[in-house]
Amino acid sequence: MRLATESIVKPLPSHLFTLHDGNAETRWEAMAGQGYHTPNDRFFVRNHTATPRVDAATWRLLLHGPGLRRAVEVDYRQLRAMPARSVDVTLECAGNARRFYDSQQHEPAPGIQWGLGAVGVARWRGVPLRDLLTMAGLRDGAVDVLATGLDAPYVHEGENLGHVRRPIPVRKALDDVLVAYEMNGEPLPVDHGFPARLIVPGWAGIASVKWLGDLEVSTTELFTPWNTLFYPGVTTMTVKSAFELPWPAVLEAGRRHVLRGRSWSGNGRVGHVEVSADNGATWHPAERRGPRREAWLTWSVAWTPRQVGPHVLLARALDETGAGQPPRTARHPFGYHFDAVVRHPIMVTRG
C-alpha cells in the first residue's frame, strides 16, 4: 500500500491510484463494480501545493467587494444551517487525458501527464452560491466572483503567485454553482476541500476552488495567474469515455466479456455511446447501465475476442448538444481539451 504523499493526506494505495508529482490519478479498474458515484477513497486529487488542515470551528467565509452592498462573514455552523441542495456533478481536471496528445498524436504537451483518471462524480451537498450573494446584496453591476482558497501560496519558477484563486462570471455563479460542505453523504474530506469548496458544474476543476475562504465580487472583469498564465480560456470540459479496465488489460480468448465504462461531457448529458474492437471499422452501441443522469453515463457492451494477441478497444460518446469524440483532436499548447477517442490496449490470451 502506498501511504499519503507529503501533499495529500488520504492513503493512496497503488491499486487505486497512479501518482504524479504530489497528485493522484484514479485507476479506472478501481471503478469496476462501483456504483454511480466515485467513492471518496478513490476520488482523484489535484493539489497546487499541499492539503491544508483547516479548523471548522474557526473557519470563516468572507463575501466582499464592490459588487456587493455589504460584506458578509459566514461560519461553518451558519453555512450548514442554510437551505441546501444536493447535486451529482462531474469534477475533472482541465489536463485530464493530456498524455494522449503524445502517446496517440505524437504532439506532447507540458504539464502532468494524466491518463483518463483525473475525473470523478460525487453527490455534493451545500448552499447555492446565488443564495449567499443575495444575502450580501448583489449589485446590478456585478461582473465576476473571485474565489480564493486557503491552501499555501503557490510558487512558480521562483515567483510567489499567492493563493489559488480563479474568477467566474456572475451569470454562472447565479446559475448552478454550489458552496459544498458534503461529498457523497460525508463532510468534505480534507483533500477535497474541507470545510467548504466551490462546485462549478460543467467547468474544469480549477474553477471549483477547494478550502474556500474568500469570495470577492467585482464590478469589472478580474484576472489572476489561474485564468491568464494557467488555464487561459478554459471553462467547459469536453466529451470523454473510459473503460473500467486496467491499462493495458488482459482478457481471455473465446469467452464472452462484458466491458463496462463511463462517458461524460461538460456540455450536459451523454445520450449515446459506441464501442469498437476492430480499430474503428465497425461500431456497436453500448447499453446504458442505470438511469440516464446528468453527471456521466454508465454503459456496457459484450465482446467475445476470437484471436489471441494485441487488440485495441475504442469508445466514443455523443452528448445532448451534438458534441462528440473525433478520431484526432487539435493540439492544445497546455494539453487541455483532449476529446479524441482513446485507444485502450488489450492483450487477448489463450484460456
LOZAKOL-739441 format. One record per residue (C-alpha): residue number from 1; residue in three letters; x, y, z. Coordinates in steps of 0.5 Angstrom, whole numbers. Layout:
// LOZAKOL-739441
- nr;rest;px;py;pz
- NUM;ala;X;Y;Z
...
//
This chain:
// LOZAKOL-739441
- nr;rest;px;py;pz
- 1;met;0;0;0
- 2;arg;2;7;-2
- 3;leu;1;12;4
- 4;ala;0;19;4
- 5;thr;4;24;0
- 6;glu;7;30;3
- 7;ser;2;34;0
- 8;ile;-4;29;0
- 9;val;-7;27;7
- 10;lys;-11;20;5
- 11;pro;-8;14;4
- 12;leu;-6;13;-4
- 13;pro;-6;5;-5
- 14;ser;-2;3;-12
- 15;his;-8;-1;-14
- 16;leu;-13;5;-13
- 17;phe;-8;11;-16
- 18;thr;-3;13;-20
- 19;leu;2;18;-17
- 20;his;4;25;-21
- 21;asp;9;29;-17
- 22;gly;4;30;-11
- 23;asn;-2;29;-15
- 24;ala;-6;22;-15
- 25;glu;-10;20;-21
- 26;thr;-15;15;-20
- 27;arg;-14;8;-24
- 28;trp;-20;6;-28
- 29;glu;-20;-1;-26
- 30;ala;-21;1;-19
- 31;met;-28;4;-21
- 32;ala;-30;-3;-23
- 33;gly;-36;-6;-19
- 34;gln;-37;1;-16
- 35;gly;-44;5;-16
- 36;tyr;-45;11;-20
- 37;his;-41;16;-15
- 38;thr;-34;15;-15
- 39;pro;-32;13;-7
- 40;asn;-29;19;-3
- 41;asp;-23;14;-2
- 42;arg;-21;13;-10
- 43;phe;-23;20;-12
- 44;phe;-17;24;-16
- 45;val;-13;29;-12
- 46;arg;-10;35;-16
- 47;asn;-7;40;-11
- 48;his;-2;46;-13
- 49;thr;1;46;-6
- 50;ala;-1;41;0
- 51;thr;-7;40;3
- 52;pro;-8;44;9
- 53;arg;-11;43;16
- 54;val;-17;48;17
- 55;asp;-21;48;23
- 56;ala;-28;49;22
- 57;ala;-29;52;29
- 58;thr;-25;58;27
- 59;trp;-26;58;19
- 60;arg;-30;64;16
- 61;leu;-32;65;9
- 62;leu;-32;72;7
- 63;leu;-36;75;2
- 64;his;-34;82;0
- 65;gly;-32;87;-6
- 66;pro;-36;93;-10
- 67;gly;-41;88;-13
- 68;leu;-44;87;-6
- 69;arg;-48;92;-2
- 70;arg;-45;90;4
- 71;ala;-39;85;7
- 72;val;-42;78;10
- 73;glu;-38;73;14
- 74;val;-41;66;15
- 75;asp;-38;61;19
- 76;tyr;-39;53;19
- 77;arg;-45;53;23
- 78;gln;-49;58;19
- 79;leu;-47;55;13
- 80;arg;-50;48;15
- 81;ala;-56;52;17
- 82;met;-58;55;11
- 83;pro;-62;52;6
- 84;ala;-58;47;2
- 85;arg;-59;42;-4
- 86;ser;-55;36;-7
- 87;val;-53;35;-14
- 88;asp;-49;30;-18
- 89;val;-43;33;-21
- 90;thr;-37;31;-25
- 91;leu;-31;34;-23
- 92;glu;-25;34;-28
- 93;cys;-18;37;-28
- 94;ala;-17;41;-34
- 95;gly;-11;37;-36
- 96;asn;-15;30;-36
- 97;ala;-12;26;-42
- 98;arg;-6;30;-43
- 99;arg;-1;24;-44
- 100;phe;-5;22;-50
- 101;tyr;-3;28;-54
- 102;asp;4;25;-54
- 103;ser;2;17;-54
- 104;gln;-3;18;-59
- 105;gln;-2;24;-63
- 106;his;6;25;-62
- 107;glu;5;32;-60
- 108;pro;7;32;-53
- 109;ala;4;38;-48
- 110;pro;7;40;-42
- 111;gly;4;39;-35
- 112;ile;2;33;-31
- 113;gln;1;27;-36
- 114;trp;-5;25;-34
- 115;gly;-9;19;-37
- 116;leu;-16;19;-36
- 117;gly;-17;18;-29
- 118;ala;-17;26;-27
- 119;val;-24;26;-26
- 120;gly;-30;23;-21
- 121;val;-37;24;-20
- 122;ala;-40;26;-13
- 123;arg;-46;28;-10
- 124;trp;-44;34;-7
- 125;arg;-49;38;-2
- 126;gly;-48;45;0
- 127;val;-51;52;-1
- 128;pro;-53;55;-8
- 129;leu;-48;61;-9
- 130;arg;-53;65;-11
- 131;asp;-56;65;-4
- 132;leu;-50;67;-1
- 133;leu;-49;73;-6
- 134;thr;-57;75;-5
- 135;met;-56;75;3
- 136;ala;-50;80;1
- 137;gly;-54;84;-3
- 138;leu;-51;83;-10
- 139;arg;-51;90;-14
- 140;asp;-53;90;-21
- 141;gly;-47;92;-24
- 142;ala;-43;86;-21
- 143;val;-39;82;-26
- 144;asp;-34;77;-23
- 145;val;-34;73;-17
- 146;leu;-27;71;-15
- 147;ala;-26;65;-10
- 148;thr;-19;64;-6
- 149;gly;-17;58;-3
- 150;leu;-14;57;4
- 151;asp;-8;53;2
- 152;ala;-1;55;2
- 153;pro;1;61;-3
- 154;tyr;4;58;-10
- 155;val;11;59;-12
- 156;his;12;58;-20
- 157;glu;19;59;-22
- 158;gly;21;63;-16
- 159;glu;16;67;-16
- 160;asn;10;67;-11
- 161;leu;4;68;-14
- 162;gly;-1;68;-8
- 163;his;-6;63;-6
- 164;val;-10;59;-11
- 165;arg;-16;64;-14
- 166;arg;-20;64;-20
- 167;pro;-26;68;-22
- 168;ile;-32;66;-25
- 169;pro;-37;71;-28
- 170;val;-43;73;-24
- 171;arg;-48;70;-29
- 172;lys;-45;63;-28
- 173;ala;-45;64;-20
- 174;leu;-52;65;-20
- 175;asp;-54;59;-25
- 176;asp;-52;53;-21
- 177;val;-45;54;-17
- 178;leu;-45;51;-10
- 179;val;-41;52;-4
- 180;ala;-41;45;-2
- 181;tyr;-39;42;5
- 182;glu;-41;35;4
- 183;met;-38;30;-1
- 184;asn;-42;23;-2
- 185;gly;-46;24;4
- 186;glu;-40;25;9
- 187;pro;-37;32;11
- 188;leu;-32;34;5
- 189;pro;-25;30;6
- 190;val;-19;34;8
- 191;asp;-16;33;1
- 192;his;-23;35;-3
- 193;gly;-24;42;1
- 194;phe;-26;41;8
- 195;pro;-29;45;11
- 196;ala;-32;48;4
- 197;arg;-31;49;-3
- 198;leu;-34;51;-10
- 199;ile;-37;46;-14
- 200;val;-38;49;-21
- 201;pro;-42;44;-26
- 202;gly;-39;43;-33
- 203;trp;-33;47;-32
- 204;ala;-26;45;-31
- 205;gly;-24;43;-24
- 206;ile;-19;49;-23
- 207;ala;-26;53;-22
- 208;ser;-28;49;-16
- 209;val;-24;52;-11
- 210;lys;-22;48;-5
- 211;trp;-21;50;2
- 212;leu;-26;56;0
- 213;gly;-24;62;5
- 214;asp;-26;69;1
- 215;leu;-31;71;-5
- 216;glu;-29;78;-8
- 217;val;-35;80;-12
- 218;ser;-32;86;-17
- 219;thr;-36;91;-22
- 220;thr;-30;89;-27
- 221;glu;-27;83;-30
- 222;leu;-22;80;-26
- 223;phe;-15;77;-28
- 224;thr;-11;72;-24
- 225;pro;-5;67;-26
- 226;trp;-10;62;-26
- 227;asn;-14;65;-32
- 228;thr;-8;68;-35
- 229;leu;-2;64;-34
- 230;phe;-5;58;-33
- 231;tyr;-12;55;-35
- 232;pro;-13;61;-40
- 233;gly;-20;61;-44
- 234;val;-21;54;-40
- 235;thr;-28;53;-38
- 236;thr;-33;48;-40
- 237;met;-30;41;-41
- 238;thr;-30;36;-47
- 239;val;-33;30;-48
- 240;lys;-29;23;-46
- 241;ser;-30;16;-45
- 242;ala;-26;11;-41
- 243;phe;-27;3;-40
- 244;glu;-27;1;-33
- 245;leu;-21;-4;-35
- 246;pro;-13;-4;-33
- 247;trp;-8;-1;-38
- 248;pro;-7;-5;-41
- 249;ala;-12;-10;-40
- 250;val;-11;-18;-41
- 251;leu;-17;-22;-43
- 252;glu;-18;-29;-45
- 253;ala;-20;-31;-52
- 254;gly;-26;-35;-53
- 255;arg;-30;-32;-47
- 256;arg;-36;-27;-47
- 257;his;-33;-21;-43
- 258;val;-38;-15;-41
- 259;leu;-34;-9;-42
- 260;arg;-36;-3;-38
- 261;gly;-35;4;-38
- 262;arg;-37;11;-37
- 263;ser;-38;17;-41
- 264;trp;-38;25;-39
- 265;ser;-39;32;-42
- 266;gly;-38;39;-39
- 267;asn;-44;41;-44
- 268;gly;-49;36;-41
- 269;arg;-52;29;-41
- 270;val;-49;24;-45
- 271;gly;-54;21;-50
- 272;his;-50;15;-54
- 273;val;-44;11;-53
- 274;glu;-41;7;-59
- 275;val;-35;2;-58
- 276;ser;-31;-1;-63
- 277;ala;-26;-7;-62
- 278;asp;-23;-7;-70
- 279;asn;-20;-1;-70
- 280;gly;-26;3;-72
- 281;ala;-28;-1;-78
- 282;thr;-35;-3;-74
- 283;trp;-38;1;-68
- 284;his;-43;-3;-64
- 285;pro;-48;1;-59
- 286;ala;-47;1;-52
- 287;glu;-52;-1;-47
- 288;arg;-54;4;-42
- 289;arg;-53;2;-34
- 290;gly;-58;5;-29
- 291;pro;-61;12;-30
- 292;arg;-59;17;-35
- 293;arg;-56;22;-31
- 294;glu;-53;29;-32
- 295;ala;-46;28;-29
- 296;trp;-44;22;-33
- 297;leu;-47;16;-37
- 298;thr;-45;9;-34
- 299;trp;-45;3;-40
- 300;ser;-43;-4;-42
- 301;val;-42;-8;-48
- 302;ala;-41;-15;-49
- 303;trp;-35;-17;-53
- 304;thr;-32;-24;-55
- 305;pro;-25;-24;-57
- 306;arg;-23;-30;-62
- 307;gln;-16;-28;-64
- 308;val;-10;-28;-59
- 309;gly;-5;-22;-59
- 310;pro;-6;-15;-58
- 311;his;-12;-11;-59
- 312;val;-15;-4;-58
- 313;leu;-21;-2;-56
- 314;leu;-25;5;-57
- 315;ala;-31;8;-54
- 316;arg;-34;15;-57
- 317;ala;-40;19;-54
- 318;leu;-44;24;-56
- 319;asp;-48;29;-51
- 320;glu;-54;32;-52
- 321;thr;-51;38;-55
- 322;gly;-49;34;-61
- 323;ala;-41;35;-59
- 324;gly;-38;28;-59
- 325;gln;-31;25;-60
- 326;pro;-27;26;-66
- 327;pro;-21;21;-68
- 328;arg;-16;26;-67
- 329;thr;-16;33;-64
- 330;ala;-13;39;-65
- 331;arg;-6;40;-61
- 332;his;-7;45;-55
- 333;pro;-1;49;-52
- 334;phe;-2;47;-45
- 335;gly;-5;40;-46
- 336;tyr;-12;42;-45
- 337;his;-19;39;-48
- 338;phe;-17;33;-51
- 339;asp;-23;30;-53
- 340;ala;-21;25;-58
- 341;val;-23;17;-58
- 342;val;-17;14;-53
- 343;arg;-14;7;-56
- 344;his;-15;3;-50
- 345;pro;-9;-3;-51
- 346;ile;-12;-10;-49
- 347;met;-8;-17;-50
- 348;val;-12;-23;-51
- 349;thr;-9;-29;-49
- 350;arg;-11;-37;-49
- 351;gly;-15;-40;-44
//
